Amino acid sequence: MGEFAIGQGVSRFEDPRLLQGGGRYVDDIKLPGMAHGVVVRSQHAHAKIKSLDVSAAKEAPGVLAVLTAADIKAAGWGDLPIPGGLKRRDGSPMIKTRYPILAEDRVRWVGDCVAFVVAETVAQALDAAELVAVDFEPLPAMTSTEAAAKPGAVKVWDDAHDNVCFVELIGDKAATDAAFAKADHVVKQKLVINRVTAATMEPRGAVGDYNIADGRYTLYTAIQRPHPTRTDFSKLMKVPESKIRIITGDTGGSFGMKSPVFNEMPLVLLASKLTGRPVKWISTRTEAFLSDAQARDNVTEAELALAKDGTMLGFRVKTIAAIGANLQTAMPAFFLNAGSLAGTYKTPAIFVDITAVFTHTNPIRPYRGNGRPEAAFVIERMVDCAADELGIDPAELRRKNYVPPSAMPYKTPLTFTWDCGEFEKNMDLALAMADVKGFKARKAESARHGKLRGLGISNTIERAAAALVEGAEVRVDRDGTVMLFSGSNNQRQSHETTLKQIVCDRLGVDP
């Protein structure tokens, strides 16, 4: 289709609708008779629930229901889904703990869900939430990633041996040890990679609507993986998938955070069933910091072995990674991308030791890189440290160790095979565009104004995503109209434009 062919720059079809306020986000959903829910959350990182009294809240103006763990149990619903299949260092199965929808006898992080108040208005629900009387007995908490892995640390789960959930060993330890044994230089660094939270433009939200006539649940929510989520709900609620419908409209940002089944989703569904009304919950910005899944939180000790001339011989990485108080779906994915630690370099031997630990903090899950930015930071920081210690220009040390185009496809010592790449050429182009030759003068000029100016080089190479199962269908009607159905959920990646562009290019139809 000429100017609308694949690869052409075209105006986005969704922009006029979105720019004129035509977006339909979760908080835009307004159903007849809709009530509103507010979550009562823990103010303690770790505490026993000695008693929970919701009687005053139930009598408050406008209140329709107050849900507790007892209501979840009475409904026969299960816990939130968690991953499995990994092992501890001794080969025993990973520690799998329950992830209850509402806390029962103990809270394990600030923001943990204790009760769910449903009222006619948000204001009434907020007022009633303050009447929920929880007698907490505060307990010692473990919020340090590094300390959580040490013997004798305060345990997040009493019935576990310690805080270590699983250990993942990747690479060839013997070959890496041998490389270090013959190295002329060994560079060591301890790197702390801080926790981050999402702060999406659209906070999380959910609207639950139970239809008593056909026993069907409808959930309106911004979720990246609606199809697997429906399967998860089927198991949690113990109903056929055909009884569950998930509708995702426009999504104001996700980047991995809005992927798992969050507590509030089943809460609005059960509340709708118990009250006979649709129920909406929308997170506030403050609440998001307490309740959203977060990302990263690693303490890494790295060692890089080099020959006298700067050739990289081996790389060892030991990481303690916090996973929070509860496991979440896809949480372990950060180690699946540990292969990015190989970077763009022909290091012959690499070994990675990852210990995942529970802490009294928000659950950790893939968000904004899923382990890849951390890996790129670690290897690139180590190359810079090596250049500094050896007195070699950082660009030249990289040039010496890059995988050359002639070696492609190149099987790295960690997981991945790079199919192509001209890393030296990329760097030379970047150096020229950054006018590195003029950097010294710019730095001096900055110094004269009391400013600091730095120059850094970083490569990031990654597997951007793994293959997933989803559906797509193209239908052609009698009048020549083409309809495209896609199982891929849009979180502002321009699906309305890009998928249309592919179809128009291939079928020769007008966009």
C-alpha positions in Angstrom: 0.0 0.0 0.0 2.9 2.4 -0.7 3.0 5.0 2.0 1.2 2.6 4.5 3.6 -0.3 4.0 5.5 -1.9 6.8 8.3 0.3 8.0 6.8 3.6 6.9 6.2 6.3 9.4 2.4 6.8 9.7 0.2 8.8 12.0 -1.3 6.7 14.8 -5.0 5.9 14.3 -5.7 5.9 18.1 -4.2 9.4 18.8 -7.3 11.5 17.8 -9.5 9.4 20.1 -7.0 9.5 23.0 -6.1 13.1 22.7 -9.8 14.2 22.7 -10.5 12.3 25.9 -12.0 9.3 24.2 -9.9 6.8 26.1 -11.7 4.1 28.1 -9.7 3.2 31.2 -10.8 1.2 34.2 -11.9 4.3 36.2 -14.1 5.3 33.2 -16.2 2.1 33.7 -19.6 3.1 35.2 -22.1 0.3 35.5 -25.7 0.6 36.9 -25.8 0.4 40.6 -22.1 0.3 41.0 -20.6 0.3 44.5 -17.1 1.2 45.5 -14.4 -0.7 47.5 -11.5 0.3 49.7 -8.8 -2.0 51.0 -7.7 -1.9 54.6 -4.0 -2.4 54.6 -1.3 -3.3 57.2 0.7 -0.4 58.7 3.3 -2.9 59.8 6.0 -4.8 57.9 5.4 -7.8 60.1 2.7 -8.4 62.8 0.3 -10.9 64.2 -3.4 -10.1 63.8 -4.6 -10.7 67.3 -8.1 -9.7 66.5 -10.1 -8.2 63.7 -13.4 -6.4 64.4 -15.4 -5.1 61.4 -18.8 -4.7 63.2 -18.6 -0.9 63.5 -17.6 -0.6 59.8 -20.5 -2.7 58.8 -22.9 -0.3 60.5 -21.4 2.8 59.0 -23.5 4.9 56.5 -23.7 3.4 53.0 -21.7 0.3 53.8 -22.9 -2.8 51.9 -20.3 -5.4 53.0 -16.9 -5.8 54.7 -14.9 -8.7 53.5 -12.3 -10.6 55.6 -10.3 -13.8 55.2 -13.3 -15.6 56.6 -15.5 -14.6 53.6 -12.8 -15.9 51.2 -12.8 -19.2 53.0 -16.6 -19.3 53.1 -16.8 -18.8 49.3 -14.4 -21.7 48.9 -11.9 -19.7 46.9 -8.2 -20.4 47.0 -5.1 -18.3 47.2 -3.4 -16.2 44.5 -1.3 -18.2 42.1 2.4 -18.5 42.6 5.2 -20.1 40.5 7.1 -23.3 41.3 9.5 -25.8 40.0 12.8 -24.3 41.2 15.2 -25.7 43.8 17.3 -24.7 46.8 21.1 -25.1 46.9 20.9 -28.6 48.3 18.6 -29.7 45.5 15.4 -29.7 47.7 12.3 -28.0 46.3 12.0 -24.3 46.5 10.0 -22.8 49.4 6.4 -22.3 48.2 4.3 -20.3 50.6 0.6 -19.4 50.5 -0.4 -16.0 49.0 -3.9 -15.4 50.6 -6.2 -12.8 49.1 -6.7 -11.3 52.5 -4.3 -11.8 55.4 -5.5 -14.3 58.0 -3.4 -14.4 61.1 -0.4 -12.4 60.1 0.7 -9.5 57.8 4.1 -9.6 56.2 4.6 -6.2 54.5 3.4 -2.6 54.8 0.4 -2.6 52.5 -0.6 -6.2 53.0 -4.4 -6.6 52.5 -6.4 -7.1 55.7 -10.1 -6.3 54.8 -12.2 -4.9 51.9 -14.9 -2.4 52.6 -17.7 -1.9 50.1 -20.0 1.1 50.2 -22.3 3.2 48.0 -19.5 5.8 47.5 -15.8 6.0 47.8 -16.0 8.5 50.6 -18.3 6.2 52.6 -16.0 3.3 52.1 -13.0 5.3 53.2 -14.8 6.5 56.3 -15.9 3.0 57.2 -12.4 1.6 56.6 -11.2 3.7 59.5 -13.7 1.9 61.7 -12.1 -1.5 61.0 -10.4 -2.4 64.3 -7.3 -4.5 63.9 -5.3 -5.4 67.0 -1.8 -5.9 65.7 1.1 -7.4 67.6 4.2 -6.0 65.9 7.0 -8.5 65.2 10.6 -8.0 64.1 10.9 -7.4 60.4 13.5 -8.2 57.8 13.7 -5.6 55.1 17.4 -5.9 54.2 18.1 -8.0 51.1 21.6 -8.9 52.1 20.9 -9.6 55.7 17.9 -11.8 54.8 20.2 -14.4 53.4 22.4 -14.7 56.6 22.0 -17.5 59.2 19.8 -16.5 62.1 18.0 -13.7 60.2 14.4 -12.9 61.1 12.3 -15.2 59.1 9.5 -14.1 56.8 7.8 -17.5 57.0 8.1 -19.4 60.3 7.6 -22.8 58.8 10.5 -22.3 56.3 14.0 -23.3 57.2 15.3 -19.8 56.4 14.5 -16.9 54.0 16.1 -18.6 51.0 13.3 -19.4 48.5 15.5 -20.8 45.7 18.9 -20.8 44.3 19.8 -20.7 40.6 23.2 -21.7 39.3 24.0 -20.8 35.7 27.1 -21.4 33.6 30.3 -23.5 34.0 31.8 -23.2 37.4 34.8 -25.4 36.8 35.8 -23.6 33.6 35.3 -20.2 35.3 37.4 -21.2 38.3 40.1 -22.4 35.9 40.0 -19.1 34.1 40.5 -17.2 37.3 43.4 -19.4 38.3 45.4 -18.3 35.3 44.4 -14.7 35.3 46.9 -11.9 35.7 44.3 -9.4 37.1 41.1 -10.0 39.0 38.7 -7.0 39.4 36.1 -7.1 42.2 33.1 -4.9 42.9 30.1 -5.0 45.2 27.1 -3.5 43.5 23.8 -2.6 45.1 20.9 -2.4 42.6 18.0 -0.6 44.3 14.4 -1.5 44.3 12.0 0.5 42.0 8.3 0.9 41.8 6.2 1.5 38.7 4.1 4.6 39.3 2.1 4.0 36.1 0.1 6.9 34.7 -3.0 4.9 35.3 -3.0 3.3 38.7 -4.2 -0.2 39.1 -7.9 -0.7 39.2 -10.7 -3.3 38.8 -14.4 -3.5 38.4 -16.2 -6.8 39.2 -19.7 -7.6 38.0 -21.3 -10.9 38.9 -24.5 -12.0 37.0 -26.6 -14.2 39.2 -28.8 -15.3 36.2 -26.0 -17.2 34.5 -23.4 -17.4 37.3 -20.9 -15.5 35.2 -18.2 -13.1 36.4 -17.0 -10.1 34.4 -13.8 -8.3 35.4 -12.8 -5.0 33.9 -9.2 -4.4 34.5 -5.9 -3.3 32.9 -4.0 -6.5 32.7 -1.2 -7.5 30.3 -2.1 -11.2 30.1 -5.9 -11.5 30.2 -6.0 -15.0 28.8 -3.6 -16.7 31.2 -5.2 -14.6 34.0 -8.6 -16.1 33.2 -7.1 -19.5 33.6 -5.6 -18.4 37.0 -9.0 -17.2 38.1 -10.7 -20.4 37.1 -8.4 -22.3 39.5 -8.6 -19.7 42.3 -12.4 -19.5 42.1 -13.0 -23.1 41.2 -15.3 -22.3 38.3 -15.0 -23.1 34.6 -13.2 -20.5 32.5 -16.4 -20.1 30.5 -17.9 -18.5 33.6 -15.2 -15.8 33.7 -14.8 -12.9 31.3 -12.0 -10.4 31.5 -12.2 -7.1 29.6 -9.2 -4.9 29.1 -9.7 -1.5 27.6 -7.1 1.2 27.3 -4.2 0.8 29.6 -2.2 3.7 31.0 1.1 2.0 31.3 2.2 -1.4 32.7 5.7 -2.5 31.6 5.2 -5.8 33.4 3.7 -4.6 36.6 0.1 -5.2 35.6 0.6 -8.8 34.8 -0.3 -11.1 37.8 -3.5 -11.7 39.6 -3.6 -9.0 42.3 -5.6 -9.3 45.5 -8.1 -6.6 44.5 -9.2 -8.4 41.4 -10.9 -11.4 43.2 -12.0 -9.0 45.9 -14.2 -7.0 43.6 -15.6 -10.2 42.0 -16.5 -11.7 45.4 -17.9 -8.4 46.7 -20.1 -8.2 43.6 -21.4 -11.6 44.1 -22.2 -11.0 47.8 -23.8 -7.6 47.3 -25.5 -8.2 44.0 -23.9 -5.0 42.7 -21.0 -4.2 40.4 -18.0 -3.1 42.6 -15.2 -0.8 41.6 -11.8 -0.4 43.2 -9.2 2.2 42.0 -5.8 2.6 43.6 -4.8 6.0 44.8 -1.2 7.1 44.0 -0.2 6.7 47.7 -1.8 3.3 47.8 0.1 2.2 44.7 3.4 2.6 46.5 2.1 0.4 49.3 0.4 -2.3 47.1 1.9 -2.5 43.6 4.4 -5.2 42.9 7.9 -3.7 42.7 11.1 -4.7 40.9 14.8 -5.5 41.3 16.4 -5.1 44.8 19.7 -7.0 44.3 23.0 -7.1 46.0 25.7 -8.4 43.6 29.3 -9.3 44.1 31.1 -9.5 40.7 34.6 -10.6 39.7 36.2 -10.2 36.3 39.4 -12.1 35.4 41.7 -10.7 32.8 45.0 -11.5 31.1 47.9 -9.0 31.3 46.9 -7.5 27.9 43.3 -6.9 29.0 41.7 -10.0 27.4 38.7 -11.0 29.5 39.1 -14.6 30.6 36.3 -15.3 33.1 33.4 -13.6 34.9 31.8 -14.6 38.3 28.6 -13.1 39.6 27.0 -13.8 42.9 23.7 -12.1 43.5 21.2 -12.0 46.4 17.9 -11.0 45.0 14.9 -10.0 47.2 11.5 -11.4 46.1 9.4 -9.7 48.8 7.1 -11.4 51.2 5.1 -13.4 48.6 5.9 -15.1 45.3 4.1 -13.7 42.3 3.5 -15.2 38.8 6.6 -14.7 36.6 8.7 -13.5 39.5 11.6 -15.9 38.8 12.0 -14.5 35.3 14.9 -12.3 36.3 17.3 -15.2 36.3 16.0 -16.3 32.9 17.6 -13.2 31.5 20.9 -13.7 33.4 22.3 -14.5 30.0 22.5 -10.8 29.4 25.5 -10.7 31.8 27.6 -12.1 29.0 27.1 -8.7 27.3 28.8 -8.1 24.0 32.1 -9.7 25.0 33.8 -13.0 24.1 34.5 -14.0 27.7 35.0 -17.7 27.5 33.8 -18.7 30.9 31.1 -17.3 33.1 29.3 -18.6 36.2 26.4 -17.0 38.0 25.1 -17.8 41.5 21.6 -16.3 42.3 20.0 -16.6 45.7 16.4 -15.4 46.0 15.3 -14.4 49.5 12.0 -13.5 51.1 11.9 -10.1 52.8 9.1 -8.2 54.6 8.5 -6.0 51.6 6.2 -5.7 48.5 6.4 -8.7 46.2 8.9 -8.4 43.3 8.0 -9.2 39.7 9.2 -8.3 36.2 9.0 -4.6 35.5 10.9 -2.4 33.1 13.5 -4.9 31.9 12.9 -8.1 33.8 16.6 -8.6 34.9 18.2 -7.3 31.7 19.1 -3.7 32.9 20.6 -5.1 36.0 22.7 -7.5 34.0 23.9 -4.8 31.6 24.8 -2.6 34.5 26.9 -5.3 36.2 29.0 -6.3 33.2 29.5 -2.7 31.9 30.4 -1.4 35.3 32.9 -4.3 35.7 34.5 -3.4 32.3 34.8 0.2 33.4 36.4 -0.8 36.7 38.8 -3.1 34.9 39.8 -0.3 32.5 40.4 2.0 35.5 42.5 -0.6 37.4 44.6 -1.6 34.3 45.0 2.0 33.0 43.4 1.1 29.7 41.0 3.4 27.8 37.4 2.0 28.4 36.6 2.1 24.7 39.8 0.2 23.8 39.2 -2.4 26.5 35.8 -3.0 25.0 37.2 -3.0 21.4 39.6 -5.7 22.4 36.9 -8.0 23.9 33.9 -7.5 21.6 32.5 -10.5 19.8 33.4 -9.8 16.1 30.8 -10.0 13.3 32.8 -12.9 11.9 32.0 -15.0 14.9 28.2 -14.7 14.5 26.1 -16.6 15.4 28.0 -16.6 18.7 27.1 -19.0 21.5 27.7 -17.2 24.8 28.7 -19.1 28.0 25.3 -18.0 29.5 22.1 -19.2 27.9 21.9 -17.1 24.7 23.2 -17.2 21.2 23.6 -13.8 19.6 22.5 -14.1 15.9 24.2 -11.0 14.7 25.9 -7.8 15.8 28.6 -5.2 14.9 29.4 -4.1 18.4 32.7 -2.3 17.5 31.0 -0.4 14.7 28.1 0.6 17.0 30.6 2.0 19.5 32.6 3.9 16.9 29.4 5.5 15.6 28.4 6.4 19.1 31.8 7.9 20.0 31.7 10.0 16.8 28.2 11.2 17.4 29.1 12.1 21.0 32.2 14.0 19.9 34.4 12.2 22.3 37.5 14.0 21.0 36.0 17.3 22.1 35.0 15.9 25.5 38.1 17.1 27.3 37.4 20.7 26.3 33.8 20.4 27.3 34.8 19.0 30.7 37.2 21.8 31.3 34.5 24.4 30.4 32.0 22.7 32.8 34.7 22.9 35.6 35.1 26.6 35.1 31.4 27.0 35.9 31.6 24.7 38.9 30.0 21.8 37.1 31.0 18.1 36.8 30.9 16.4 33.4 31.3 12.7 32.9 31.5 10.3 29.9 30.2 6.8 30.1 29.9 3.8 27.7 27.4 1.1 28.0 26.2 -1.7 25.8 22.9 -3.5 26.4 22.1 -6.7 24.5 19.1 -8.7 25.4 16.3 -11.1 24.4 13.5 -8.6 24.4 10.7 -11.1 25.0 9.9 -14.8 24.9 7.3 -16.4 22.7 3.9 -16.7 24.1 0.6 -18.4 23.0 -2.0 -16.0 21.8 -4.5 -15.8 18.9 -4.9 -13.6 15.9 -7.6 -13.8 13.2 -8.4 -11.9 10.0 -11.9 -12.0 8.6 -13.1 -10.6 5.3 -16.8 -9.7 5.1 -18.9 -9.7 1.9 -18.5 -6.0 1.4 -14.7 -6.3 1.4 -14.3 -5.0 4.9 -11.4 -6.6 6.8 -11.7 -7.3 10.5 -8.6 -8.0 12.6 -8.9 -9.8 16.0 -5.8 -10.0 18.1 -5.1 -11.7 21.5 -2.4 -9.2 22.2 -3.2 -6.6 24.9 -2.3 -3.0 24.2 -0.5 -1.0 26.8 0.2 2.0 24.5 2.3 0.1 21.9 0.1 1.4 19.1 -1.5 -1.9 18.3 -4.4 -0.2 16.5 -1.8 1.3 14.0 0.9 -1.4 13.8 -1.3 -4.4 13.3 -3.5 -2.5 10.8 -0.3 -1.6 8.9 0.8 -5.2 8.7 -2.6 -6.3 7.3 -2.8 -3.4 4.8 0.7 -4.1 3.6 0.0 -7.8 3.1 -3.6 -7.7 1.7 -3.3 -4.4 -0.2 -6.4 -2.9 1.5 -7.0 0.7 2.3 -6.2 1.5 6.0 
